[in-house]
């Protein structure tokens, strides 16, 4: 045996042929026991034990899989086999339309300018012929270059060099004359055959035209093209790995170009729509949001307009992976594809439909069921234009009931009036329109109360696996048709001193309860602050679109806290220029999207189709009557009470008039009464003192109002 230094205590290695097998773990335990006086070392050495494997701990890292299996199994996404314009019918048709349009434009321009082109050919062709003959003679006589050298020898009075150069020229010309003669003979013979009666005219014409154009090109100055440029193309630079690194490094976030890596399988720079897409992994400590925030520097590094460069955060990827898409030309100069539903087709409230297009001109869907919508942006950003696309899409579902109130009174939504039942449409900035919108909210609250039990009963009959509205139930029961209620300039309702708090509370309740009941609120506002967009309203809206705004504050208020940090940049849209562009969250990954452009005439045509789908008529609804808060308070006042608290009066009103005050809170009631000129005071009633109102003050105000009216 030999001593193995790797064994403990110099233990001899076991001879494979020996009958003695030693358990090393047992040996250690015995020696420890011997040290404690429990057993002698000799006794433990003489024991023969059964074989046992030696366990020394497994590897920390699992074994690597073969590279082939790793590539196959771990590939996060697959590169498309065919480009999108070959697999998508809409994109293929759009590409074909663009190709035909471009070809027709160029053909028309050049046909109109053809007389000018003919004049240039007639002017430059003789010059080209003379230049060609002179060039051939110069080559045949070998004078090009040789003459200059001979003249230099003559100037230096060097006859020997002159004669040697001349002999060299003669040796060159001896075979060149044969080539030129053969070429002249062949050309002459071809010309005779071409212009003889043996050659048809349809061969003569193109050959003559081609020859003249060729001579004209040869005879024209280099800076005088025959065919003029028809378009001035925008700046275009094909995206390459070097250019991608240059753009990213222009941000100052990355110091070395080799730190920017293009991941295998997804990092190949490839054609994507009307531009090129590069996916790059940034170095440690740099995240994609940082690059998105420096979009102007990226565009400067690429030497391109800013709306031609679109850095994005890749959804469901690590924060350091950046997608950089560079368009062939500025996106603002690109013509959007037409809205697919403009000429025909229907929609389904419970299924997505095309809302608009992203910067790569890919269609972006919108979905209504179990959601509510918010469109926020400064004046001129395109809120109404964007929301009209959503409403136009729902006009093409004959099951949808409409309620539309334009509190700006500009007439942007007048086309939808034929789709609204009496009392469910209003346009104006007056108090009457706001009161009508408020009554509509009270009607929606009542719908929330009545729809829940109905849907539950249909679900128990097997029409739905969950207690939510679906198309089968909506088709079966006309009382459960989906409702789309839109309010433009909703801040005018929320900040109203009389009904604002009650309206905000009603919206919050409808947004929370109505989404599963087939009620979808579409709210639009140009005032983005906590007063105009209470947290109870915005935090429960799923679909939010933030159009052009000036800062990150408005971005987070509209899209949710942290949206700006996650890469939302509606601040980069120019107000009044990028109308309809916005950042959308709530359905799919956060994305920049431009609403399909529908002018007033297009919306009117879509609404006319919607009316036709509904049989030309719209069913009426039972709206709550307009009420007076002071008269209703006196109606619920208990005899003998001098004063009463707000938190006692609010439930009384809700129980007595549930259609009008079902969601009324004590704070909202106080605001309603104070708007009538009555102060909120400390009132002692029911053994406690809290804020409330005295009956005498209500009576005084009502009597004064009645006397003024009389």
C-alpha positions, 0 to 999 in steps of 0.5 A: 500500500501507498500513503495517500496524502488526500486521506485524513490522518495519513490513512493508507489507500485501500488496495482494490484486491484486498478483502479489507474495506474501511468506512472512513466516516466510521473511522473518524467517529471511532477516533473521536470516541477514542479521544473521549475515552469511550473506545480504544483506537486498536479496537476500532482498527480491528473492526471489519465493516460492510462497504459504504460509499464515501459521500463528500458533497455534490457539485454546487452548479448543475452540469451544463446542458449541451449547447444545442439543447440550450438553444432549442429549449431556452430560446425566449422567442422565435424570429418570424420566418416570413416578414409581417407584410407577407403574413398579415393581410392588412399590412400586405394590402397597405404595402401594395397600396403604397407601392401602387401610389408611389409608382403612379405618382412617379409615372405621372410626374415624369410623363408631365415632364417628358417634353423637357426630357426630350429637349435635354436628350436632343441637346446632349446626344450630339455632344455625347456622340462627339465626345465618344468619337473623340474618346475612341480616336484618342484610344486608337492612336494611343495619344492619351498620356503619351503626347504629354510625355513626348512633349516633356521630352521635347521641352528637355531636348531629349530626342532619345526619350522622344523616339522611344515614346513614339515607338511605344505609341506605334506598337500600341496603335498597330493592334488598336486600329484593327479593333477600332476598324472591326468595331466600326464595321460591326456597328455599321453593319448592325445599323444597316440591319436595324434600319432596314425593312427586315427589322420591325419598328418595335425593335427600332424604337427602343434601340434608337431611344436607348442609344440617344439616351445613352449618348445624352448621358455621356454628353451631359455635365455631371451636375445636370441630370436628364431626369429631375428628382421628383421627391426630396427624401427625408434623412435616412440612415440604415441602422447598423450595429456600429450606428446603434452603439453610436446612438446609445453612447451619445447619451453618455450612459455607456463609455465603451462600445463593446459593452453594448451587446446584441443578444443572440436570437433577438439582437439581429438588426432586422426590418420591422415595418417601415424601419429597422429594429435593433435589440441590445443589452446594456452594460450592468447598471444601465437600464433601458428607461435611462436611454428612453429618457435621453431620446433626444441624445440618441437621435442626435447621435444617429443624426436623425429627427427625434420622431424617427428614433423610438427607443423602448423598454421591452416588456417581460424582459430584464430592465437592461434590454433596449429595443431601438426602432429607427423609421425610414422617415419621420413618423409624423410624415408617414400616412397612417393606414386607414381604419379597418372598420371605416368601410365595413364590418361590425364589432363586438363589445366583448372582443378587441377591435383596432383602435390605432397604430404604433410608430411601426404602423402595426395595428393596436387593439382596444377592448371594452368589456370589464374595463373603463377608459380615461383619455387625459392630455392638454388642449390640442393633444387629441383627446376627443379625436382619440375617444371618438375612435372608441365610440365609433368602434362601439357604434358598430355593435348593435347591442351597445347603448350610448350615453354621450355628454360633451361638457365643452360644447364644441360639437365634437360628439354631435354625430353620436346623438342619433345613437343616444336615447332621449336624455342621454345626450348633451352638448354644452358648458351650461348648468343644464347639460351638467345636470343632465350628465349627473342624472345619467350617472344616477341612472347608471347607479340604478343599473348597477343595482338591478343588473347584478341579480339579473346576471347572477340568475342567468349565470345559474342557468349556465349562460356564464361560468362567472357572474359577469355579463357576456354576449349570450346574456346580453342577446337574451335580455335587452335589459342587460345590453352593454352601456358605453357612457362618455363624458368629455371635459369631465373635470367640469362635472367633478369640480362643480361646487354643487354636484361635484362631490356627489358626481365623483362618488357616483363615478367611483361606484360605477367604475368599481361595480359596473365593469363586470355588469357591462357598463363602460365609462369613457372619461376625457379631461384636459385638467390633470390634477388631484381635484379634477381626477380624484384618486378614487376615480383614476385608480380604478380605471383600467384603460388609460391613455395619456396624450401630450403633457408637459411633465412627469407629474401629469404622466403619473396622475393619468397613467398611475404612479411610477408610469414615468419611471417605467418609461412612459414619455407622453412629454415627448409629444408636441401639443398641437402637432402630434394630435392623437399620439398617446401612451396607453396602459391597461391592455397589453404592454405599455405602448405609444399609439396614435388613434386612427384618424377619423374626421367628422364626415367619417364619424358621421358615416360610421354612426349612420351605419350604427343606426342602421344596424339598430334598425333605425331606432334607439330604445328609450330609458327611464332616467331619474327626474331632476330634483331639488336638494332643499325640497328633498331635505324638507321631505325627509325631515322628521317633525320636531327636529330643529337641526340634523347632522349630515351623516344622518340626512344622507342615508335618509335621502338615499332610502327615500330617493335611491335613484337620485341619492343612492351614492350620496355621502355626508360630504357630498350632501354638505357640498350640495347644500352649501352651494345653495348658500346655506352654511354648514354648522355644528348641530346638537342632535341625537345627544351629540354635536356634529356638522349639519344644518338647521331646518330654519335656514333651509326654509328661509332659502326656499321661501326666498327662492319661491318669492323671487320666482313669483 
